[in-house]
Amino acid sequence: MADRESIVILMADDDEEDCLFAKNAFAENRLLNEIRFVKDGEELMDYLHRRGKFADATASPRPDLILLDLNMPKLDGRAALKKIKSDPKLRAIPVVILTTSEEDEDIVRSYETGASSYIPKPVTFDGMVEIIKKIGFYWFDIVRLPPKYRS
């Protein structure tokens, strides 16, 4: 797609190094999409519902794709995914689990709860570059995302 619209990606992850890896991996792959970060599930829900510091819709645009870590403080990714997929205003947003957990129970539960994909988080920057390249190709070149709407 030559003229594709910019995609807003929201990454929920408490590990600052992983967020920096992801940000740099998007740049390395020349994916010019807007990427924003929240550090836990509570911030994720505040962002999605435009509460507190995320109240301004211009400064906190609705994400087209969420990258979600399962293991975060406060509200973990498992609980956040459940809240997102049970909310009629949010459930259409694709959620990609990007986490260190490779537990079968986490994988099964994530898909049962409505995750769009489950990707084990790479441990190296080169690994993150490769994963982000594949995410970019799949989610931005192949898949047709739901149309943007005002919530």
Summary of the structure (lengths in Angstrom):
residues: 151
radius of gyration: 14.4
end to end distance: 27.0
largest distance: 40.8
contacts: 448
relative contact order: 0.19
helix: 41%
strand: 15%
